[in-house]
Amino acid sequence: MDMVLLPGIAAIFLTGFVAPLAARRLGDRLGVFLALVPLTVFAAFSTLIPVVVAGGTYQVVLPWVPALGISLSFFVDGLSLLFLLVISGVGTFIVWYAAGYLQGDRGLGKFYLYLFSFMGAMLGLVASDNLILLFVFWELTSITSYLLIGYYHEKERSRAAALQALLVTGGGGLAMLAGFILLGRIAGTYEISTLLELDPSGFIGHALFPVALVLILLGAFTKSAQFPFHFWLPNAMEAPAPVSAFLHSATMVKAGIFLLARLHPVLADHALWLSIVAPVGAFTMCAGVILGLGKRDLKQILAYSTLSVLGTLTLLLGLGTPLAIKACMIYFLAHALYKAALFMTAGSIDRETGTRDVDQLGGLRFKMPFTAGAALIAAWSMAGIPLLLGFVSKEYFYKALLDADGPPYLWEILGVGASMVMFALAVLAGLRPYFGKLVKTPKPPHEVPWTMWIGPVMLGVLAIYFGMVPGWPGDFLIGPAVQAIQANPAPLSRLALWHGWNAALFLSIVTVLGGLIVTALSRKVRSAEGFYGVLTRVGPERAYERGLAGFLRFSARLTRLIQNGYLRNYILVIGIFTALLLLSRMPDTPFRMDFSRMVPPTVLGVGACALIVAASVIVCRAQTRFAAIVSLGVVGLGLAILFFLFSAPDLAMTQILVEALTIVLFVLAFYKLPLMTHRSSLVTRWRDAILAIGFGGIMATMAMIAFHFEVSQPPISTFMGENSYPAAHGRNVVNVILVDFRALDTLGEVTVLAIAALGIYAMLKFRRSKKDPPQP
Amino acid sequence: MRSLILDTTSRLLMGLLLMFSFFLLLRGHNLPGGGFAGGLVAASAFALQALSSGPSAARERLFVDPTMLIGIGLLIVLVAGLFGPAFGLPFLTGLWGDTSLPLIGDPGTPLLFDAGVYVVVMGISLLIIFNLAEEEGV
C-alpha cells in the first residue's frame, strides 16, 4: 500500500484547492501554514531514499484505460526522487517567500491555488511511469504556468508573456505526444520502466524511430527553452518573483531536462541524439550568457543565465558519457539551489527598492543584510568558486567536457567561455546591488520580513554544506539518479571537493581569471545597444510574432468565409459536402432493389406521403413567411404520421412536440423578421431545387441500400430487443437505448444541447446589450 | 395585447400539461414517452404562458431560472452516472432497487438519468423561448 507517493502528490493538489478558502480566514499568515504541506511531503519523499540507494524502485499502479495500455502508473527511481525532493524542497521555501512577497495581495488564495496545482503537476510528471500520463502532467504544468506567469493579468505584457509560454511549451508538448505515441507503438509499451529495461537495439532501427526522436526532442527543447525556442523564458519574467524563482530554477524549465534524462537510455543510442542534442545545448549555453550580459534588469540577467545553464545540462545529456551524466545531475542540483535563491533575492530588492536595474542599485548590504548574505552565497556558487556546490558541479562539467568525444577543444573552449561570462553575471546579480556606495533608489530600502529571507538563506546553507561534503549528496541523491540513467554505470569515483592538481582545476582557475576580466568589461558591453538591437530584430521571437499574427489573420478570414452568418449558406455547404461524400462511396456498394419485403401500401401511408409532398411544394411557392411556416409544420406532422404507421410511437410523439415548439419559436420571432421583399433569383432557385432533389435522392438510395445490409448477425436491433427487459428493466427499447445502453451518448448529447442553448442565449443577450449600452 | 380567454385557459392547461409531462417521464421506460418528450411537454406548458401572459409572468411561474435548470439537469444526469462507480462498477452502469411500482416499473438510476434529461431539455427550450420572447423588435 502506497503511503508516500500518491498521498503526497494528492496532498499538494488538495492544498491548492483549500488555499482560496483558507485565505479568507488566515489572510497574510496563509503562506506560513501552507508551506508546511510541501515540507511534510518533502519529508515523506525522503523516506524513499534508502530504497533508491539500494538500487530499487518504488512503483504504484492504478488502472486507467487498460484497453489502450494506459494506466495511472507511477515509479520512483533515483532520477525521479532527486527531482521530487528538489521540487518539494524548493517549493516549501517558495511558498514561504510568496507569503511575504504578495503580502496584502487580494488574489493570494488564487495564487496559491495555481502554485500548488503547478507543484502537484510537476511532482506527478517526474513520478510518471506511463508516457501518456507523463504527457498529461506535462501539459498540466504548461497550463498552470500560464496562469502563474500571467498572474498580473491586468498588465498587457504579462498576458502576452503567459500566452507565449503556453503556446510554445504547449505546442512542443503536442509534438511530444505524437513522439510518445510513435515510440510506444515502435517499442510496444508506454510504460517507462518497461521501456528502460528493453534493449534499444531492438527498435532503434525502425524507420519511424528518428521521427519519434525528433518529436520528443521538440517537446523537451520547447519546455527547457533551448534555442530557437528560448525566447519565452526571459519574457516570462513578467511573473511575480516567487513564480520565476520556482518555475525557472527547479521546475518548469527542468522538465525538459528531466525528459531527456529519463529517456536517455531509450533514445541516446541513435546517431541523431548526439548530433542534435549536444550542439543545441552548446549553442543555447553560449547564446544565453552573451544575451544576458546585455541586460540591466536583475531578473532578465538571471533568466538568460538560466537559459545558459539549461543549455549546459542539455549539452551534458547530449554527450551522454557516464561522467557527463553525473556532471549533469550535480549541475542540476547546484543550479536549483543557487538560482532559486538569486531569483528570490532579486524579487526582494525589487519589492524594497522599486527597481531591478543593476546600474541603479548599490550598497544594499547594510540595509538588507540577510538578503545580501544569501545572494552572496548563491552568487558564489553560481560563479563556481571553491567550497560551494557550484564549484563541484563546474569541476565535473569540465571533467566531462575533457572526457567527451568530438572536435578537439571545441567543447572545452565553449564551456570555459560560457562559464567566464556566467561568472560575470553572478557578480552582476549577486554582488553589484549590495556592494559599493549606497545608491538612492525609488523607495528607501529595508530588510524584508523573515519569510522572504529564510528561503534564500537556507538554500545558501545547503549549497555550502553540500559543497563542503559533496560525498553526502553524491551518495544519496546524485549516485542513484546517475544509476537510473546509466543502466550499467562505469564505477564512478565518490564526489569530492578536492580532486588534486588536474586539468579541470586548471580550467577553473582560467575561468575565474577570465570571469574577472569580463566583469570589468561588463558595463561597456551593456551599453553596446546596437549589437543587441540587431540580435533582437533577427531573433526567432520575430518568427513567433509573425507566425501568430499570420495565423490569427488566416483564421479570421477562414471564419468569415465559412461562418458568414447566413443560415442558408451553411445548409448549402453541409448539403453539398454530405452529398459528395456519400456519392464518392456509392459506386463501391452493391445496389439492389428488393421489393419483396415491402409492406403493402395503405391508404393512410400514401395519404401521409402525398401530404408531405404537397406541403413541401407549398412551402417553396409561398408568398409570405407565415404560409411557409404553417406548411412546414404540415410536413413535420406528415412525417409524424409515417413514424406512427411504422411503429415508432416515440419518434412520432417527439416529432409532434418539436413541431409544436418550433411553431412557438417562429411565432415569437415572426414579428422581428423583415418582410420577404427580396426573392431569390431564378438561377438560385434552380440551383437550390437541384441540390435539394439530389440530396433527397441520395438519402433515399442510401436508405434502400442500408435495408439490405446486415452488418452483424444477428442484427443489433435483435440484441437490443432481447436484452431490453432482462438487462435493463424496460420494455420501451428506444428509451432503454437512450438512458441505459447508450447513456454515454445521451450524456454527450444533452451537454452539447446545453452548450448550444447557452450560445443562443449569449447571442441574444449580446445583440441586446449592443443596442442599449449600459449606462455609466 | 393580452387575451383573457387564452390567459385563463393556458393557466388551467399548465397543470394538466405538467402532469402529462411527468406521466410521460415516468412511463417512458416501458411505454412511449421518456425524458426528452416529457421535457418538451413541460417546456410547452410554460411557453404557452409566455405567449398568453408575457415572458415575465411565465418566468415568475417557473420559479427557477432556465439556465439554472440546465445546470441542475446536467448535474442529475452526472449523479445518475456516478452510482456505478460508487458501487465499483463502470460509469453510467444502470442499477435498480428491488421494488416494483405501478406505471414506473422498476425504479433505478436510468429513471434518474431520464429525469435529468427531462430537466435539461426543459431548461434549454425555455431559455431560448423566454429570451426570444423578450427580444425587442429590430
Interface residues (C-beta under 8 A of the other chain):
Chain A: P649 D650 M653 T654 L657 V658 A660 L661 V664 L665 V667 L668 A669 Y671 K672 P674 A728 H729 G730 R731 N732 V734 N735 V736 L738 V739 D740 A743 L744 T746 L747 V750 T751 L753 A754 A756 A757 L758 I760 Y761 L764 K765 R767 R768 K771
Chain B: G28 H29 N30 L31 P32 G33 G34 G35 F36 A37 L40 V41 A43 S44 A47 A50 L51 T67 I70 G73 L74 V77 L78 G81 F91 L92 G94 W96 G105 D106 G108 P110 L111 F113 D114 G116 V117 V120 V121 G123 I124 S125 L127 I128 I129 N131 L132 A133 E135 E136 G137 V138
